[in-house]
Amino acid sequence: MLYTIEKKTDSEIKIKRSRFVAVLYPLPYVEEVKDILNEHYRLFSDATHNCYAYIHGLNREIIYYSDAGEPTGTAGKPILNTLLRNDLTNILAVVSRYFGGIKLGVKGLIAAYSEAVEQAILKSNLIEAKLLISFPLVCDYASFECLKHSFLAIGGEIKQVIWSEEVSFILNLPAEQEKEFRKIIDGNKHKIRLNYQ
């Protein structure tokens, strides 16, 4: 069984005056990686290195890592291996290093990046990884709040809300709730439709 994290978690360790800040991000949709990384880089712009790895998919179909300027194989791969060893998926781990003036060597860097991620995992609430599905939807203003309440009640998450003549939004939902979603849509007195763009 594979797991993911319930919410963003961070942890910090210090090794020979260098600080390693590990931040774990839930990654239900791999398309979010770029935005999450950009925000992380903005928040940790003063870090010497921002190294990362991510895994996505119930079969871990997508795996990627970056050493981000550290010697090859000393940062991204140890981060990735720590995620794999802990049976994680749908997760992005970024470790921001603040160099303290003492070189750690290859083995020291590998150990430091691994330990930073391990500590963040220990602080995380792990949950079973589940398949999520997305529905682009459109409804009128009057219907939105009622529908939003119904969708949240079945574990849905509403994203990318656009308010124009109508309300457009994306509903992300655990796949096992699709029948409940269909019941809400089919039995609803509110005007709502799938938005095939």
Rosetta silent file (secondary structure, phi, psi, omega in degrees, C-alpha in Angstrom):
SEQUENCE: MLYTIEKKTDSEIKIKRSRFVAVLYPLPYVEEVKDILNEHYRLFSDATHNCYAYIHGLNREIIYYSDAGEPTGTAGKPILNTLLRNDLTNILAVVSRYFGGIKLGVKGLIAAYSEAVEQAILKSNLIEAKLLISFPLVCDYASFECLKHSFLAIGGEIKQVIWSEEVSFILNLPAEQEKEFRKIIDGNKHKIRLNYQ
SCORE:     score description
SCORE:     0.000 S_00000001
   1 L     0.000  139.875  178.484    0.000    0.000    0.000 S_00000001
   2 L  -104.560  153.108 -177.281    1.221    3.503   -0.833 S_00000001
   3 E  -125.833  164.546  170.441    0.736    6.604    1.269 S_00000001
   4 E  -137.540 -177.735  179.375    0.792   10.352    0.870 S_00000001
   5 E  -103.142  149.222 -177.872    0.743   13.210    3.351 S_00000001
   6 L   -72.615  -39.604 -179.072   -2.402   14.904    4.562 S_00000001
   7 L  -151.241  167.607  179.276   -0.952   18.422    4.532 S_00000001
   8 L   -55.189  136.401 -178.947    2.238   20.389    4.004 S_00000001
   9 E  -138.753  145.035  176.713    4.863   19.564    6.634 S_00000001
  10 E  -135.206  162.123  179.366    8.325   20.930    7.332 S_00000001
  11 E  -155.685  151.140  179.743   11.296   20.091    9.484 S_00000001
  12 E  -130.733  137.522  172.984   14.746   21.566   10.019 S_00000001
  13 E  -128.760  156.168  176.692   18.040   19.959   10.962 S_00000001
  14 E  -122.321  130.834  177.686   21.506   21.459   11.475 S_00000001
  15 E  -135.685  118.474  179.587   24.692   19.665   10.526 S_00000001
  16 L    47.084   51.911  176.742   28.099   21.345   10.882 S_00000001
  17 L    71.265   -5.426  173.581   26.546   24.838   10.812 S_00000001
  18 E   -87.777  139.326  176.042   24.541   24.117    7.624 S_00000001
  19 E  -102.748  135.533  176.891   20.752   24.272    7.955 S_00000001
  20 E  -121.277  111.331  179.999   18.585   21.847    5.980 S_00000001
  21 E  -105.064  111.941  179.001   14.900   22.795    5.823 S_00000001
  22 E   -97.524  130.284  176.048   12.768   19.988    4.388 S_00000001
  23 E  -124.670  124.688  177.355    9.259   20.824    3.211 S_00000001
  24 E  -103.086  131.415  179.511    6.865   18.082    2.091 S_00000001
  25 E  -118.353  131.826  171.125    3.950   19.063   -0.141 S_00000001
  26 E   -64.521  142.685 -175.807    0.950   16.867   -0.955 S_00000001
  27 L  -132.647   72.842 -179.381    0.809   16.460   -4.739 S_00000001
  28 L   -65.514  -28.178 -179.048   -2.622   15.202   -5.828 S_00000001
  29 L  -130.778  122.798 -175.971   -1.995   16.524   -9.365 S_00000001
  30 H   -62.437  -23.266  179.134    1.443   16.460  -10.965 S_00000001
  31 H   -63.685  -15.592 -177.859    0.544   19.623  -12.913 S_00000001
  32 H   -83.723   -8.982 -174.794    0.926   21.560   -9.647 S_00000001
  33 H   -54.525  -50.373 -175.060    4.684   20.879   -9.328 S_00000001
  34 H   -60.089  -45.120 -179.710    5.818   24.012  -11.158 S_00000001
  35 H   -65.104  -42.125  179.340    3.582   26.359   -9.147 S_00000001
  36 H   -63.628  -45.222  179.553    4.559   24.765   -5.832 S_00000001
  37 H   -62.395  -43.412  179.128    8.270   24.957   -6.690 S_00000001
  38 H   -59.646  -42.216  178.277    7.999   28.593   -7.778 S_00000001
  39 H   -66.625  -40.729  178.192    6.309   29.498   -4.494 S_00000001
  40 H   -62.518  -45.880  178.990    8.914   27.521   -2.529 S_00000001
  41 H   -59.346  -38.427  178.971   11.762   29.269   -4.378 S_00000001
  42 H   -63.814  -44.341 -178.165   10.158   32.627   -3.564 S_00000001
  43 H   -71.669  -30.846 -177.093    9.906   31.763    0.143 S_00000001
  44 L  -116.564   40.252 -175.925   13.415   30.277    0.313 S_00000001
  45 L   -66.652  -20.374 -179.685   15.149   32.602   -2.161 S_00000001
  46 L   -89.610   -0.190  179.091   18.043   33.120    0.241 S_00000001
  47 L   -71.244  149.646  177.036   18.872   29.382    0.437 S_00000001
  48 L   -69.187  -40.939  178.588   22.140   28.182   -1.085 S_00000001
  49 E  -141.880  144.251  171.300   20.356   25.232   -2.747 S_00000001
  50 E  -123.271   91.467 -176.663   16.721   24.139   -3.175 S_00000001
  51 E   -96.868  150.036 -174.672   16.934   20.441   -4.071 S_00000001
  52 E  -153.083  167.390  172.727   13.851   18.329   -4.630 S_00000001
  53 E  -152.547  149.079  173.026   12.204   15.096   -5.673 S_00000001
  54 E  -142.994  154.570  178.206    8.641   14.121   -6.417 S_00000001
  55 E  -132.560  137.019  178.523    6.652   10.958   -7.010 S_00000001
  56 E  -142.013  144.305  175.642    3.203   10.812   -8.533 S_00000001
  57 L   107.886  147.698 -179.876    0.669    8.121   -9.364 S_00000001
  58 L   -68.174  -18.537  173.197   -0.775    5.071   -7.663 S_00000001
  59 L  -111.668   17.187 -178.879    1.858    3.017   -9.501 S_00000001
  60 L    54.426   46.298 -176.835    4.496    5.746   -9.099 S_00000001
  61 L   -64.919  -29.196 -177.330    4.366    6.412  -12.831 S_00000001
  62 E  -118.766  122.170  178.490    6.135    9.765  -12.510 S_00000001
  63 E  -135.588  132.223 -179.565    9.405   10.105  -10.606 S_00000001
  64 E  -150.734  148.736  174.318   11.769   13.072  -10.839 S_00000001
  65 E  -148.964  158.942  179.404   14.579   14.611   -8.807 S_00000001
  66 E  -141.715  133.656  175.867   17.010   17.516   -9.007 S_00000001
  67 L   -83.135  -14.181  174.346   20.327   18.151   -7.262 S_00000001
  68 L    45.552   47.076  175.680   19.914   21.886   -7.994 S_00000001
  69 L    98.219  -16.093  173.856   23.624   22.663   -8.019 S_00000001
  70 L   -73.275  160.054  177.405   24.795   20.199   -5.367 S_00000001
  71 L   -54.338  141.948 -175.809   27.270   17.534   -6.575 S_00000001
  72 L   -51.033  128.982  175.760   25.523   14.925   -8.744 S_00000001
  73 L    82.865    3.281 -176.035   23.701   12.279   -6.743 S_00000001
  74 L   -99.525   -9.328 -174.914   24.135   13.953   -3.343 S_00000001
  75 L  -131.597  -66.044 -176.186   20.754   15.658   -2.905 S_00000001
  76 H   -60.010  -45.162 -178.786   17.874   14.859   -5.263 S_00000001
  77 H   -66.188  -44.406  175.312   18.469   11.116   -5.347 S_00000001
  78 H   -61.502  -36.103  176.217   18.749   10.750   -1.542 S_00000001
  79 H   -61.942  -49.567  179.669   15.533   12.785   -1.186 S_00000001
  80 H   -59.074  -47.245 -178.231   13.816   10.504   -3.712 S_00000001
  81 H   -61.024  -34.455  177.882   15.145    7.321   -2.079 S_00000001
  82 H   -67.130  -40.651  176.637   13.817    8.450    1.303 S_00000001
  83 H   -63.516  -45.056 -179.433   10.348    8.978   -0.195 S_00000001
  84 H   -63.338  -43.900 -178.561   10.470    5.571   -1.905 S_00000001
  85 H   -61.808  -27.508 -179.485   11.703    3.797    1.228 S_00000001
  86 L   -95.739   14.492  176.823    8.712    5.209    3.143 S_00000001
  87 L    57.195   42.727 -178.129    6.170    3.959    0.537 S_00000001
  88 E  -102.629  150.734  172.260    5.123    7.485   -0.451 S_00000001
  89 L  -149.061  172.807 -178.188    3.553    8.797   -3.637 S_00000001
  90 L    50.548   52.170 -175.374    1.737   11.973   -4.718 S_00000001
  91 E  -147.093  144.709  172.990    4.322   13.986   -2.841 S_00000001
  92 E  -121.779  127.319  176.940    6.910   16.689   -3.528 S_00000001
  93 E  -117.118  126.243  177.001    9.836   17.076   -1.131 S_00000001
  94 E  -121.978  130.207  176.013   12.042   20.165   -1.287 S_00000001
  95 E  -116.232  120.212  178.335   15.093   20.593    0.917 S_00000001
  96 E   -99.438  123.670 -178.707   16.533   24.093    1.175 S_00000001
  97 E  -105.964  132.530  172.870   20.141   24.185    2.324 S_00000001
  98 E  -110.079  107.662 -174.184   21.743   27.171    3.968 S_00000001
  99 L   -64.831  131.496 -177.262   25.507   26.606    3.732 S_00000001
 100 L  -101.795    6.148  176.364   27.252   27.065    7.067 S_00000001
 101 L   100.147  -10.277  179.280   30.826   27.316    5.830 S_00000001
 102 L  -115.923  123.373  178.861   31.928   23.721    6.404 S_00000001
 103 L   -70.800  140.534 -176.068   31.912   21.276    3.485 S_00000001
 104 L   -98.375  -15.679 -176.079   30.173   18.002    4.285 S_00000001
 105 H    76.922  168.335 -176.193   31.582   15.804    1.513 S_00000001
 106 H   -59.105  -52.294 -178.563   29.575   13.422   -0.656 S_00000001
 107 H   -62.406  -39.268  179.707   28.611   11.008    2.140 S_00000001
 108 H   -64.479  -41.140  177.977   27.778   13.873    4.477 S_00000001
 109 H   -65.274  -45.050  179.446   25.489   15.542    1.931 S_00000001
 110 H   -58.110  -46.678 -179.478   23.685   12.276    1.155 S_00000001
 111 H   -64.483  -40.748 -177.405   23.121   11.647    4.872 S_00000001
 112 H   -66.951  -47.277  179.969   21.995   15.234    5.536 S_00000001
 113 H   -64.971  -39.741  177.889   19.446   15.413    2.713 S_00000001
 114 H   -63.218  -46.635 -177.590   18.084   11.960    3.609 S_00000001
 115 H   -65.322  -38.556  178.991   17.803   12.814    7.305 S_00000001
 116 H   -59.676  -45.559  179.818   16.077   16.152    6.636 S_00000001
 117 H   -68.628  -41.346  179.468   13.345   14.415    4.621 S_00000001
 118 H   -58.134  -43.121  179.717   13.082   11.546    7.123 S_00000001
 119 H   -64.723  -39.066  177.813   12.456   14.020    9.959 S_00000001
 120 H   -66.319  -39.212  178.365    9.726   15.788    7.968 S_00000001
 121 H   -62.452  -41.634  179.509    8.068   12.435    7.192 S_00000001
 122 H   -61.311  -29.654  178.588    8.074   11.562   10.904 S_00000001
 123 H   -83.637  -12.040 -173.848    6.165   14.807   11.595 S_00000001
 124 L   -84.373  152.660  170.261    3.631   14.134    8.808 S_00000001
 125 L   -93.857  110.856 -178.315    0.227   12.538    9.056 S_00000001
 126 E   -85.743  138.492  176.927    0.331    9.769    6.441 S_00000001
 127 E  -130.280  157.798  178.919   -2.864    8.765    4.646 S_00000001
 128 E   -64.110  133.534  177.532   -3.604    6.121    2.051 S_00000001
 129 L   -74.290  133.227 -178.789   -2.976    7.405   -1.480 S_00000001
 130 L  -129.159  153.506  176.353   -6.152    7.388   -3.569 S_00000001
 131 L   -71.989  130.278  176.726   -6.985    8.009   -7.190 S_00000001
 132 E  -111.107  146.785  176.126   -8.489   11.467   -7.738 S_00000001
 133 E  -123.973  155.458 -177.533  -10.614   12.553  -10.684 S_00000001
 134 E  -121.128  142.118  175.748  -11.408   16.056  -11.935 S_00000001
 135 E  -129.297  120.199  171.745  -14.577   17.542  -13.346 S_00000001
 136 E   -79.535  125.101 -174.042  -14.696   20.985  -14.983 S_00000001
 137 E  -128.439  156.017  176.091  -18.103   22.429  -14.006 S_00000001
 138 E  -136.243  135.978  175.185  -20.223   25.505  -14.652 S_00000001
 139 E  -148.349  172.963  176.721  -23.243   26.691  -12.666 S_00000001
 140 L   -82.535  165.114 -176.950  -25.146   29.873  -11.907 S_00000001
 141 H   -58.516  -43.468 -176.179  -24.242   32.059   -8.932 S_00000001
 142 H   -61.701  -29.668 -176.148  -27.300   31.044   -6.908 S_00000001
 143 H   -86.635  -21.721 -169.077  -26.397   27.351   -7.131 S_00000001
 144 H   -57.408  -50.794 -176.071  -22.703   27.569   -6.331 S_00000001
 145 H   -61.860  -42.067  179.217  -22.815   27.666   -2.509 S_00000001
 146 H   -64.080  -45.743  179.556  -25.307   24.785   -2.259 S_00000001
 147 H   -65.176  -42.070  178.919  -23.325   22.659   -4.713 S_00000001
 148 H   -56.137  -47.025  179.077  -20.051   23.549   -3.027 S_00000001
 149 H   -59.293  -44.536 -179.823  -21.435   22.289    0.306 S_00000001
 150 H   -63.914  -42.177 -178.787  -22.624   19.026   -1.319 S_00000001
 151 H   -68.586  -40.926  178.495  -19.287   18.440   -3.053 S_00000001
 152 H   -64.375  -33.831 -179.572  -17.235   19.130    0.077 S_00000001
 153 H   -64.725  -24.005  179.123  -19.444   16.681    2.011 S_00000001
 154 L  -103.990   18.075  174.920  -18.327   13.828   -0.279 S_00000001
 155 L    89.628   13.074 -179.734  -14.625   14.695   -0.028 S_00000001
 156 L   -77.802  161.290  176.671  -14.415   17.029   -3.010 S_00000001
 157 E  -132.337  128.520 -177.613  -12.053   19.952   -3.391 S_00000001
 158 E   -99.213  129.203 -177.122  -12.973   23.013   -5.440 S_00000001
 159 E  -130.870  162.727  170.959  -10.192   24.699   -7.427 S_00000001
 160 E    49.423   53.850  178.915   -9.764   27.410  -10.050 S_00000001
 161 E   -76.089  128.218  177.566  -13.032   29.244   -9.421 S_00000001
 162 E  -122.310  120.394 -179.553  -13.757   31.831  -12.124 S_00000001
 163 E   -97.973  110.995  174.619  -16.590   34.276  -11.545 S_00000001
 164 L  -135.293 -133.622  176.571  -18.004   35.647  -14.800 S_00000001
 165 L   -62.937  -31.399  174.302  -21.558   35.428  -16.184 S_00000001
 166 L  -130.235  177.065  177.930  -21.601   32.012  -14.538 S_00000001
 167 E  -102.744  120.240  175.759  -19.303   30.293  -12.057 S_00000001
 168 E  -106.129  140.863  178.863  -16.708   27.946  -13.599 S_00000001
 169 E  -160.221  165.064  175.669  -14.646   25.674  -11.384 S_00000001
 170 E  -107.482  130.262  174.267  -12.780   22.393  -11.181 S_00000001
 171 E  -105.332  118.552  173.954  -14.021   19.725   -8.786 S_00000001
 172 E  -101.088  134.057 -168.668  -11.348   17.273   -7.628 S_00000001
 173 E  -147.735  140.574  172.263  -12.803   14.161   -6.062 S_00000001
 174 E   -58.874  136.355 -174.682  -11.701   10.716   -4.833 S_00000001
 175 H   -56.089  -33.633 -177.979  -12.585    8.262   -7.624 S_00000001
 176 H   -70.169   -7.631  178.504  -14.692    6.108   -5.291 S_00000001
 177 H   -97.815    7.517 -176.847  -17.060    9.078   -4.831 S_00000001
 178 H   -60.571  -38.666  178.563  -17.983    9.351   -8.516 S_00000001
 179 H   -61.299  -43.371  178.588  -21.385    7.674   -7.965 S_00000001
 180 H   -63.724  -39.228  176.603  -22.235   10.175   -5.222 S_00000001
 181 H   -59.453  -46.357  179.991  -21.125   12.983   -7.519 S_00000001
 182 H   -61.922  -38.032  177.682  -23.449   11.701  -10.260 S_00000001
 183 H   -62.377  -42.266  179.210  -26.336   11.545   -7.761 S_00000001
 184 H   -63.140  -45.739 -178.529  -25.757   15.173   -6.820 S_00000001
 185 H   -66.611  -49.400 -175.163  -25.611   16.250  -10.460 S_00000001
 186 H   -69.691  -34.974 -175.542  -28.528   14.135  -11.694 S_00000001
 187 L   -99.532   16.454 -173.950  -30.851   14.816   -8.778 S_00000001
 188 L   -94.811  136.891  177.579  -30.074   18.477   -8.378 S_00000001
 189 L   -80.150  -11.507  179.693  -32.599   21.228   -8.918 S_00000001
 190 L   -81.742  150.898  177.381  -29.736   23.633   -9.574 S_00000001
 191 L   -81.864  117.793  177.645  -28.475   24.287  -13.063 S_00000001
 192 E  -147.070  146.806  178.605  -25.045   22.740  -13.435 S_00000001
 193 E  -148.097  154.442  172.008  -23.191   21.243  -16.356 S_00000001
 194 E   -70.480  141.053 -176.424  -19.871   19.725  -17.196 S_00000001
 195 L  -104.826   92.556  179.201  -17.723   22.268  -18.991 S_00000001
 196 L   -86.325  102.576 -177.110  -16.153   20.575  -22.011 S_00000001
 197 L   -97.894    0.000    0.000  -13.736   23.169  -23.312 S_00000001
